[in-house]
Amino acid sequence: MVFLAALLVISSAAAGVAMDRNTPKALDLAPMEHGSATVGAGEDKPLPPAPPAAAALPAETAAPVAPVKPLFTKLRVFVASESTEQVWVLEGVKELAVVAKIPVGRLPHQMAVSPDGKWVVVNNRLSDSTSIIDSATMKEVARVKVGKQPHGVTWSVDSQTLFIAHERDTYIQPIAAGTWMPLTPIVVGVPQHVLLIGSKRPNELYFSLTNTSQVDVLRMYDLESKKTVNIRVEDVHDVYFTPDQSEIWSSSSGFIDKPSSRMVIYDPTTRAVKGQIQLTGHYPFHTLKENQDGMYFPADKSIMVLSDHLLPGLLWLDWRERKIVAETKLGQQPFHSTYDPLNDRMLVTTNVDGMVNVIDAKTHLVVQKIAVPKAHGIVSVGIP
């Protein structure tokens, strides 16, 4: 697999705990209802034809490819440390080291970085608040009170609006960047788990349902028409675009001790289920998302990376062929990931052993581990 080392900068991004549950039992967190069935044992289905290829130039006349200079020289990584109520900051060119620890709220969990790289946010899942961090100064600049049990988080593609989903409330909360003032809530009538916005469909806000007996547990709210579209599917954990945004995929279950190998595949234009596959012997969880997990993404759009709770580790998936091409074994409960374009590496959190794992994208080998207690969400920005 070939990744470019150059970056892609996106210029336009206590009641019970439900999914992704890795919280200590001492918190006495209750089971949840997911979709139409109550789930209480544990935690947290042909592609369109390609356009005709342009005729290739003869080898002797083909123009050489000029190298692309990175726009930054150092990577800065922010990691939610659930047990310390802090966001840990890692920094470096090749080797990463801890350079700061930022106090936030209780159980910092899901994170997102604005597409312009200015702001890092983390949902304090058990404090009903969202912390806003200036990525340059590494300081918390605001802590916004939101609804009950904030979980899902994403940015608008222009970096002007932050969206917060709630596992125990029936609205999505938009927040204005800069002033950090809550805007008019988006009332959807059901609790939500994760959010998704793609740069090619900037007005479509997808959200999965949690803690509900309602059916059609994946929905899309149109930010222009202000209407919600139900997608006929049951049992959705996380939802994400393929790297080229031609398809939407969702993982299932979301409960640590109730694994599911099912991935459901959707047409983003019709918003209909195209089919499903089984990644037998694996439990796919999360992948890289625009407007959430980082400013940078691998140049090779044929590969999708998926955290896997059964390996446990990272899966390298040829999503067009629907097959796993490589596996990287990691510690227990791998969750979120971000990308380092300077060195063509993936960074993945593992929660039980409390690590950020740095993985070479060419060899699929772990090249560094940095200890961060109960690591969960992770994002990265470039530092000039």
Backbone torsions as a table, in degrees:
resi	resn	phi	psi	omega
1	MET	NA	133.6	-177.0
2	VAL	-110.6	121.1	174.2
3	PHE	-111.6	142.8	170.9
4	LEU	-80.1	141.1	178.4
5	ALA	-79.7	-8.0	177.8
6	ALA	-77.4	152.6	-179.7
7	LEU	-85.1	157.6	168.5
8	LEU	-112.8	109.5	-178.8
9	VAL	-93.6	122.8	179.9
10	ILE	-89.0	113.9	-172.1
11	SER	-92.7	-18.4	-174.3
12	SER	-81.2	NA	NA
13	ALA	NA	NA	NA
14	ALA	NA	106.3	170.1
15	ALA	-75.3	174.8	-165.7
16	GLY	-70.3	154.1	173.5
17	VAL	-98.5	139.0	-172.6
18	ALA	-92.6	-100.8	-168.7
19	MET	-87.2	172.0	-177.2
20	ASP	56.9	29.1	-170.0
21	ARG	-74.3	117.8	172.1
22	ASN	-133.2	21.0	-176.5
23	THR	-79.8	141.7	-179.8
24	PRO	-56.3	144.8	-178.2
25	LYS	-61.8	-21.1	-179.3
26	ALA	-61.0	-19.8	178.3
27	LEU	-76.0	-10.7	177.1
28	ASP	55.3	55.3	-177.2
29	LEU	-89.4	139.0	-172.5
30	ALA	-87.3	157.7	172.1
31	PRO	-67.7	169.8	-176.0
32	MET	-128.7	165.9	169.1
33	GLU	-99.9	134.9	-177.3
34	HIS	-127.4	116.8	-177.0
35	GLY	68.0	-136.2	-176.1
36	SER	-93.3	-3.4	-177.8
37	ALA	-118.8	142.0	176.6
38	THR	-80.1	126.6	-179.6
39	VAL	-117.2	121.6	-174.3
40	GLY	-133.5	5.8	-172.7
41	ALA	-83.1	-23.4	-173.5
42	GLY	-168.3	-136.5	-168.2
43	GLU	-116.9	163.0	174.4
44	ASP	-9.3	NA	NA
45	LYS	NA	NA	NA
46	PRO	NA	121.3	178.1
47	LEU	-44.9	149.7	173.9
48	PRO	-62.5	150.2	-177.7
49	PRO	-60.3	139.7	-179.9
50	ALA	-73.2	147.9	177.0
51	PRO	-65.4	153.7	-179.4
52	PRO	-58.2	137.6	-179.9
53	ALA	-74.5	143.1	176.6
54	ALA	-70.1	147.6	-179.8
55	ALA	-64.3	133.0	-179.1
56	ALA	-75.8	146.0	175.0
57	LEU	-71.8	148.3	172.5
58	PRO	-57.0	147.7	-174.9
59	ALA	-54.6	-38.4	-175.4
60	GLU	-73.3	-16.5	-179.0
61	THR	-109.3	-3.1	-178.3
62	ALA	-64.9	133.3	-179.4
63	ALA	-74.4	139.7	177.4
64	PRO	-66.5	149.2	178.8
65	VAL	-87.5	119.1	-178.9
66	ALA	-77.2	137.2	177.4
67	PRO	-63.8	145.4	179.9
68	VAL	-99.8	125.8	-179.9
69	LYS	-80.3	132.3	174.3
70	PRO	-61.0	148.1	179.4
71	LEU	-90.1	5.4	178.2
72	PHE	-149.8	165.9	-176.6
73	THR	-118.4	-8.4	-176.6
74	LYS	-144.4	142.5	178.2
75	LEU	-97.9	136.7	174.4
76	ARG	-118.7	127.8	-172.8
77	VAL	-120.8	132.7	179.0
78	PHE	-112.2	131.6	-174.8
79	VAL	-131.0	129.8	176.1
80	ALA	-77.8	120.1	176.6
81	SER	-104.4	101.0	-170.0
82	GLU	-62.7	-38.5	-173.1
83	SER	-83.2	-16.5	-178.1
84	THR	-102.5	-5.1	-176.2
85	GLU	55.6	44.1	-179.0
86	GLN	-140.5	157.7	164.0
87	VAL	-104.6	119.3	179.4
88	TRP	-89.2	141.7	-179.0
89	VAL	-113.6	126.4	176.2
90	LEU	-110.1	149.2	-177.8
91	GLU	-149.8	150.5	175.6
92	GLY	162.5	172.8	175.5
93	VAL	-98.0	-57.8	176.3
94	LYS	-108.2	-57.8	176.9
95	GLU	-92.1	134.1	179.1
96	LEU	-98.4	145.0	177.9
97	ALA	-140.7	154.3	177.9
98	VAL	-72.4	126.1	-179.0
99	VAL	-118.9	-13.1	-179.4
100	ALA	-163.0	158.1	173.7
101	LYS	-135.4	119.3	-172.2
102	ILE	-105.6	117.3	178.4
103	PRO	-65.2	134.7	176.6
104	VAL	-135.3	-152.1	-177.9
105	GLY	-91.5	-166.9	-175.2
106	ARG	-80.4	130.8	-179.4
107	LEU	56.4	62.9	172.9
108	PRO	-60.8	132.6	-164.7
109	HIS	-134.4	-91.1	-177.9
110	GLN	-80.4	140.3	-177.5
111	MET	-126.7	162.2	173.5
112	ALA	-155.2	146.9	174.6
113	VAL	-116.0	139.1	178.7
114	SER	-63.7	147.6	-179.2
115	PRO	-56.1	-28.5	178.2
116	ASP	-84.3	-2.5	175.2
117	GLY	80.8	2.8	-174.9
118	LYS	-78.1	-34.2	-169.5
119	TRP	-126.0	135.4	173.7
120	VAL	-114.4	133.6	-179.8
121	VAL	-126.1	150.9	175.9
122	VAL	-139.4	135.6	175.0
123	ASN	-83.7	123.8	174.8
124	ASN	-87.6	95.0	-164.4
125	ARG	-61.2	-33.9	-178.4
126	LEU	-107.4	12.6	174.6
127	SER	-114.3	-1.5	-178.0
128	ASP	53.1	44.7	-179.7
129	SER	-147.8	163.5	176.4
130	THR	-126.7	126.6	179.4
131	SER	-93.2	134.6	178.0
132	ILE	-107.2	126.3	-176.3
133	ILE	-120.6	130.9	172.5
134	ASP	-75.1	118.4	-174.3
135	SER	-68.2	-23.0	-179.6
136	ALA	-81.6	-46.1	-177.9
137	THR	-88.2	-14.4	-177.8
138	MET	59.7	38.3	178.6
139	LYS	-121.0	144.3	172.0
140	GLU	-73.4	120.7	-177.2
141	VAL	-100.7	-16.5	178.5
142	ALA	-160.8	151.0	171.1
143	ARG	-131.0	108.9	-170.4
144	VAL	-96.1	128.0	175.0
145	LYS	-73.6	126.1	179.8
146	VAL	-124.4	-162.8	-178.1
147	GLY	-77.6	-167.4	-174.0
148	LYS	-78.2	125.5	174.5
149	GLN	57.8	67.5	178.6
150	PRO	-65.5	137.9	-178.9
151	HIS	-134.8	-77.5	-177.9
152	GLY	-64.0	146.7	-179.7
153	VAL	-152.3	139.6	174.5
154	THR	-156.4	166.4	179.5
155	TRP	-112.4	152.3	165.7
156	SER	-67.4	156.3	-174.3
157	VAL	-69.0	-17.7	178.1
158	ASP	-93.2	6.4	178.3
159	SER	65.7	15.0	-176.0
160	GLN	-94.3	-20.3	-175.5
161	THR	-135.7	135.0	176.1
162	LEU	-105.2	138.8	179.0
163	PHE	-118.9	133.5	-178.7
164	ILE	-120.6	127.7	175.1
165	ALA	-97.8	152.7	-176.9
166	HIS	-126.0	132.9	177.7
167	GLU	-80.7	-14.4	-178.1
168	ARG	-130.7	25.1	175.8
169	ASP	-143.0	164.0	-170.2
170	THR	-107.7	25.3	177.5
171	TYR	-141.9	156.5	171.5
172	ILE	-100.4	132.9	-175.7
173	GLN	-101.7	112.0	170.5
174	PRO	-81.6	145.8	179.3
175	ILE	-133.0	134.2	-179.0
176	ALA	-78.6	125.9	178.3
177	ALA	-65.7	142.9	178.0
178	GLY	93.7	-58.7	176.5
179	THR	-83.9	-26.8	-178.4
180	TRP	59.9	31.7	175.9
181	MET	-88.0	130.6	174.7
182	PRO	-61.5	134.4	177.1
183	LEU	-94.8	-177.7	-179.4
184	THR	-58.5	124.0	-179.0
185	PRO	-60.0	146.8	173.2
186	ILE	-93.1	101.8	-176.0
187	VAL	-81.6	115.4	-179.7
188	VAL	-111.8	-8.9	172.5
189	GLY	82.8	-1.9	-179.0
190	VAL	-143.6	152.9	173.3
191	PRO	-67.7	149.9	-176.1
192	GLN	-122.2	157.4	179.6
193	HIS	-111.4	-63.7	-178.7
194	VAL	-121.9	162.0	178.9
195	LEU	-125.0	158.3	179.8
196	LEU	-152.1	128.9	168.2
197	ILE	-133.7	134.7	175.9
198	GLY	-109.3	151.0	-177.7
199	SER	-65.6	-25.7	179.0
200	LYS	-83.2	-12.3	179.0
201	ARG	-137.2	67.6	-169.3
202	PRO	-69.8	-13.4	-179.4
203	ASN	-101.3	5.0	-178.1
204	GLU	-106.1	110.9	-179.7
205	LEU	-104.5	104.8	178.9
206	TYR	-85.9	146.0	174.9
207	PHE	-148.4	143.4	175.0
208	SER	-98.8	155.3	-177.0
209	LEU	-96.5	154.1	175.5
210	THR	-149.3	161.2	176.5
211	ASN	51.4	48.7	-178.7
212	THR	-151.3	155.6	173.6
213	SER	-99.7	3.1	179.1
214	GLN	-68.5	154.8	176.3
215	VAL	-93.2	179.5	-177.8
216	ASP	56.2	72.5	-169.4
217	VAL	-87.4	8.7	168.5
218	LEU	-122.2	130.8	-176.8
219	ARG	-139.7	161.3	178.5
220	MET	-129.4	127.0	175.7
221	TYR	-101.9	122.3	179.8
222	ASP	-84.2	115.8	-175.8
223	LEU	-70.2	-17.9	177.5
224	GLU	-87.8	-54.3	-177.7
225	SER	-80.3	-16.0	-178.4
226	LYS	60.6	37.4	177.5
227	LYS	-119.3	150.4	179.0
228	THR	-104.1	135.0	176.9
229	VAL	-110.9	125.6	176.1
230	ASN	-86.3	137.0	176.6
231	ILE	-108.9	127.6	-171.1
232	ARG	-78.3	91.2	178.2
233	VAL	-158.1	148.9	177.4
234	GLU	-118.8	152.2	176.3
235	ASP	65.5	78.8	176.7
236	VAL	-120.4	129.0	174.7
237	HIS	-96.7	-83.2	176.9
238	ASP	-109.1	155.6	-179.0
239	VAL	-133.1	137.7	-176.1
240	TYR	-155.5	157.3	174.2
241	PHE	-81.0	152.4	165.3
242	THR	-66.9	162.0	-174.7
243	PRO	-56.2	-29.6	178.0
244	ASP	-94.9	1.3	178.1
245	GLN	64.0	24.1	176.4
246	SER	-85.2	-16.4	178.0
247	GLU	-139.1	159.8	169.6
248	ILE	-115.1	137.4	177.3
249	TRP	-122.1	151.0	171.8
250	SER	-134.3	142.7	171.7
251	SER	-90.9	167.7	-171.9
252	SER	-121.9	167.6	178.3
253	SER	69.8	-83.8	-177.2
254	GLY	87.7	3.6	179.4
255	PHE	-104.6	131.2	-173.7
256	ILE	-55.4	-44.1	-176.7
257	ASP	-101.8	20.4	175.0
258	LYS	-131.7	69.1	-172.0
259	PRO	-66.8	151.2	174.5
260	SER	-138.8	132.6	178.3
261	SER	-93.0	2.6	-173.1
262	ARG	-81.3	132.9	169.3
263	MET	-121.0	128.5	178.6
264	VAL	-102.3	139.8	-174.0
265	ILE	-119.4	134.9	-173.2
266	TYR	-126.6	154.6	170.1
267	ASP	-89.8	118.0	-176.5
268	PRO	-70.3	-16.8	178.9
269	THR	-81.8	-48.4	179.5
270	THR	-87.8	-16.6	-175.7
271	ARG	56.5	39.5	177.8
272	ALA	-114.8	151.8	176.9
273	VAL	-69.6	126.7	177.1
274	LYS	-90.6	-28.2	-177.7
275	GLY	164.2	-170.7	177.1
276	GLN	-148.9	157.7	176.1
277	ILE	-131.4	161.0	175.9
278	GLN	-115.5	120.3	173.3
279	LEU	-91.5	74.2	-171.0
280	THR	-54.2	131.7	179.7
281	GLY	85.6	3.7	-179.2
282	HIS	-130.2	163.1	177.7
283	TYR	-132.1	84.2	-176.7
284	PRO	-67.6	140.2	-177.0
285	PHE	-120.7	-84.5	-172.5
286	HIS	-117.4	164.6	170.6
287	THR	-142.2	179.2	175.9
288	LEU	-66.0	135.9	176.1
289	LYS	-125.7	137.4	168.5
290	GLU	-61.3	153.4	176.1
291	ASN	61.2	18.5	178.3
292	GLN	-143.0	-66.9	-164.0
293	ASP	-88.5	-4.0	179.4
294	GLY	164.6	172.9	177.4
295	MET	-88.9	-14.9	-168.5
296	TYR	-126.1	148.9	-177.9
297	PHE	-143.5	149.8	-180.0
298	PRO	-57.5	145.5	179.9
299	ALA	-74.7	-26.7	179.5
300	ASP	-77.5	104.4	-176.7
301	LYS	-83.8	2.2	-179.8
302	SER	-85.8	-13.8	-176.1
303	ILE	-111.9	131.8	172.0
304	MET	-114.5	133.4	179.0
305	VAL	-100.2	136.9	-177.4
306	LEU	-130.9	127.8	170.3
307	SER	-69.1	144.6	-172.1
308	ASP	-133.2	120.3	-177.2
309	HIS	-84.6	-6.5	179.1
310	LEU	-100.8	-28.2	-179.5
311	LEU	-56.4	-48.5	-18.0
312	PRO	-80.8	153.6	-180.0
313	GLY	164.8	-145.2	-176.9
314	LEU	-121.0	130.9	176.7
315	LEU	-100.9	136.3	175.0
316	TRP	-106.6	109.1	-167.8
317	LEU	-114.6	125.1	167.9
318	ASP	-79.1	97.8	-170.1
319	TRP	-71.7	-26.3	176.9
320	ARG	-70.2	-38.9	178.6
321	GLU	-85.3	-10.0	-179.3
322	ARG	59.8	44.4	-179.6
323	LYS	-144.5	148.9	177.9
324	ILE	-79.7	129.0	-178.8
325	VAL	-106.5	-17.7	177.7
326	ALA	-161.6	159.2	178.8
327	GLU	-137.8	140.4	175.3
328	THR	-122.2	118.5	-178.5
329	LYS	-80.9	135.9	179.9
330	LEU	-132.3	-175.0	176.1
331	GLY	-72.6	179.0	-173.8
332	GLN	-69.3	145.4	176.3
333	GLN	58.4	64.8	170.3
334	PRO	-71.2	136.9	-177.3
335	PHE	-119.4	-95.9	-169.8
336	HIS	-99.0	165.6	-176.2
337	SER	-141.1	159.0	172.3
338	THR	-143.9	170.9	-171.0
339	TYR	-122.3	138.8	177.0
340	ASP	-107.3	103.9	-177.8
341	PRO	-76.5	-19.8	179.2
342	LEU	-62.7	-39.4	-174.6
343	ASN	-119.5	6.8	-179.2
344	ASP	54.3	63.4	-175.8
345	ARG	-136.6	149.4	171.3
346	MET	-98.2	142.8	174.5
347	LEU	-118.8	124.4	-173.2
348	VAL	-130.1	134.1	176.7
349	THR	-85.7	142.4	168.0
350	THR	-123.9	127.7	-165.6
351	ASN	-84.0	-42.2	-173.6
352	VAL	-68.6	-45.0	178.9
353	ASP	-87.3	-4.7	175.7
354	GLY	63.0	63.8	-176.2
355	MET	-137.5	149.1	160.1
356	VAL	-103.4	119.6	-176.8
357	ASN	-100.7	124.9	179.1
358	VAL	-100.4	122.1	-170.2
359	ILE	-123.6	126.2	175.9
360	ASP	-68.9	124.1	-174.7
361	ALA	-72.2	-19.0	179.1
362	LYS	-86.0	-45.8	-177.0
363	THR	-91.7	-16.7	-176.2
364	HIS	64.4	21.3	-179.8
365	LEU	-100.9	147.1	175.0
366	VAL	-75.0	124.7	-178.2
367	VAL	-109.0	-13.8	176.2
368	GLN	-160.4	148.6	172.4
369	LYS	-128.2	131.7	178.0
370	ILE	-120.5	125.0	-176.8
371	ALA	-73.8	124.1	172.2
372	VAL	-138.8	113.9	-174.8
373	PRO	-57.3	130.5	177.3
374	LYS	47.5	51.8	-179.0
375	ALA	-66.6	136.0	179.6
376	HIS	-132.8	-90.2	179.7
377	GLY	-70.5	152.6	179.1
378	ILE	-152.3	136.5	175.2
379	VAL	-140.5	166.8	179.8
380	SER	-144.3	153.9	175.3
381	VAL	-138.5	162.3	177.0
382	GLY	-96.8	141.4	179.5
383	ILE	-113.3	122.4	179.9
384	PRO	-59.9	NA	NA
